[in-house]
Amino acid sequence: MGLGAAWRVADISKGSTIVIFGLGTVGLLIKLEIETMKLIKHPNVVQLYGVMGSKTKIFIVLEFVTGGELFNKIVNQGRMGEDEAKRYFQQLINVVDYCHSSVYHLDLKPKNLLLDARRNLKVSYFGLSALSKQVRDDDLLHTTCGTSIYGPFSTIEAMMVQRRTCSHVGLSCLCCSQVTCLSMNLI
């Protein structure tokens, strides 16, 4: 949800825990994320409970998710069993199906998929999302899609040729085989 102070708070009335983010500046991505999250009410999406503001800060109240990122689980645990992978995939497809009536996430990746205390998937970070009303007459979205370091190597290679540098794509090796990275002289 961006940079700023965060407070974990027990919500006694609901018997749950929430997190409150205090942000000093609110950029376009945060505004988009807030507007998008207001539209989505699904058990596998981090819930936005409220937004409050003052003259200098904005406070965002979200569901507190304790299980960490799916990315960290994969890195720390390695390969997961088929049943567990199938469960996460079913939850993800459920969310995508629900959201696509009004919202396209455009940046689904293990770092944006959180796990709750019961190991249920929670989709987070809608800062790069697009609304269905942004689809043009040709039935396409004309917008940036996803984090560039997770893109296909043909796209990354074109970026490298354009910019004459490869320092910004080093982490993309997490999404490919080491052999491919070596062949492109990325590691």
C-alpha positions in Angstrom: 0.0 0.0 0.0 2.9 2.4 -0.2 5.3 3.9 2.3 4.3 5.5 5.6 3.7 4.6 9.2 1.6 1.5 10.0 -0.2 0.6 13.2 -1.7 -2.8 14.0 -4.9 -2.5 15.9 -7.3 -5.0 17.5 -10.9 -4.4 16.4 -12.7 -5.7 19.5 -16.2 -5.2 18.0 -15.4 -7.6 15.1 -12.9 -9.8 17.0 -10.3 -9.2 14.3 -7.1 -7.3 13.8 -6.8 -4.4 11.3 -3.8 -2.3 10.1 -3.9 1.4 9.7 -1.5 3.0 7.3 -0.7 6.7 7.7 0.6 8.3 4.4 1.9 11.8 4.1 1.5 12.1 0.4 -1.1 10.3 -1.8 0.1 9.7 -5.3 -1.9 8.5 -8.3 -1.3 4.8 -7.6 -2.5 5.1 -4.0 -5.7 6.9 -5.2 -6.3 4.2 -7.8 -5.7 1.5 -5.3 -8.2 3.0 -2.8 -10.9 3.5 -5.5 -10.4 0.0 -6.8 -10.5 -1.7 -3.4 -13.7 0.1 -2.6 -15.3 -1.8 -5.4 -14.1 -5.3 -4.3 -15.7 -7.3 -1.5 -14.3 -10.9 -1.7 -13.0 -13.2 0.9 -9.7 -13.7 -1.0 -9.0 -10.0 -1.3 -7.4 -7.9 1.4 -10.4 -5.8 2.6 -10.4 -2.1 2.7 -12.4 -1.0 5.8 -12.1 2.7 5.5 -10.2 5.8 4.5 -9.9 8.9 6.6 -7.9 12.1 6.0 -6.6 15.2 7.6 -4.9 18.3 6.0 -1.6 16.5 5.9 -2.2 12.8 6.1 -4.4 10.1 4.8 -5.2 7.0 6.9 -6.1 3.7 5.3 -7.7 1.0 7.3 -7.1 -2.5 6.0 -7.6 -6.1 7.0 -4.4 -7.3 8.8 -3.0 -10.4 7.1 -0.5 -12.4 9.1 0.8 -15.2 6.9 3.1 -13.2 4.7 3.6 -13.2 1.0 3.2 -16.3 -1.1 6.6 -15.4 -2.7 8.3 -15.8 0.7 6.6 -19.1 1.3 7.8 -20.4 -2.0 11.4 -19.1 -1.5 11.6 -20.5 2.1 9.7 -23.8 1.6 10.5 -24.5 -2.0 8.2 -26.6 -4.1 4.8 -27.1 -2.6 2.6 -30.1 -2.9 0.0 -30.4 -5.7 -3.0 -30.2 -3.3 -1.7 -27.0 -1.7 -0.9 -25.5 -5.1 -4.3 -26.5 -6.5 -6.0 -24.8 -3.5 -4.2 -21.5 -4.0 -4.8 -21.6 -7.7 -8.5 -22.3 -7.2 -8.7 -19.3 -4.8 -6.8 -17.1 -7.3 -9.1 -18.1 -10.2 -12.1 -17.4 -8.0 -10.9 -13.9 -7.3 -10.0 -13.2 -10.9 -13.4 -14.4 -12.1 -15.1 -12.1 -9.5 -13.0 -9.1 -10.2 -13.2 -9.2 -13.9 -16.7 -7.9 -13.9 -15.3 -4.5 -12.8 -11.6 -4.6 -12.2 -8.4 -6.0 -13.8 -5.6 -6.4 -11.3 -2.7 -6.3 -14.0 0.0 -7.2 -11.5 -0.7 -10.7 -10.1 2.5 -12.3 -8.9 3.5 -14.1 -5.7 4.6 -10.9 -4.0 1.1 -9.5 -4.3 -0.6 -12.6 -3.0 -0.7 -12.8 0.8 -1.6 -15.7 3.1 -3.9 -15.3 6.1 -3.6 -17.2 9.4 -5.6 -20.1 7.9 -3.4 -20.2 4.8 -6.1 -18.7 2.5 -4.9 -16.6 -0.3 -5.5 -12.8 -0.1 -4.9 -10.7 -3.2 -3.3 -7.3 -2.4 -1.9 -4.3 -4.2 -4.3 -2.9 -6.8 -2.1 0.1 -7.6 -1.6 -1.0 -11.2 -5.2 -2.1 -11.8 -7.6 -1.0 -14.4 -11.3 -0.6 -14.3 -13.5 -2.3 -16.9 -14.8 1.1 -18.0 -11.2 1.7 -19.3 -11.7 -1.0 -22.0 -11.7 0.8 -25.4 -13.9 0.1 -28.4 -11.4 -2.5 -29.7 -12.1 -4.5 -26.4 -8.5 -3.9 -25.3 -7.0 -2.1 -22.3 -4.3 0.4 -23.4 -2.4 0.5 -20.2 0.8 -0.7 -18.5 0.5 -4.2 -17.3 2.4 -5.6 -14.5 5.9 -5.2 -13.0 8.5 -5.1 -15.8 11.0 -7.4 -14.0 8.4 -10.2 -14.1 7.8 -9.8 -17.9 8.9 -12.0 -20.7 12.5 -11.9 -21.6 11.8 -10.6 -25.1 10.3 -7.5 -23.5 13.1 -7.2 -21.0 15.7 -7.6 -23.7 14.1 -4.9 -25.8 14.1 -2.6 -22.7 17.8 -3.4 -22.2 18.7 -2.6 -25.8 16.7 0.7 -25.5 18.3 1.8 -22.2 21.7 0.1 -22.7 21.6 -1.2 -19.2 20.5 -4.3 -17.4 20.7 -3.3 -13.8 17.0 -2.9 -13.5 16.2 -6.4 -14.6 18.4 -8.4 -12.2 15.5 -9.7 -10.1 13.7 -11.1 -13.2 15.9 -14.1 -12.8 13.6 -15.2 -10.0 11.0 -16.0 -12.7 13.2 -18.0 -15.1 15.7 -20.7 -15.1 19.3 -19.8 -14.3 20.4 -21.2 -17.7 18.2 -18.6 -19.5 19.6 -15.8 -17.3 23.2 -17.0 -17.9 22.6 -17.0 -21.7 21.4 -13.4 -21.5 24.4 -12.4 -19.3 22.1 -11.2 -16.6 23.8 -13.1 -13.8 
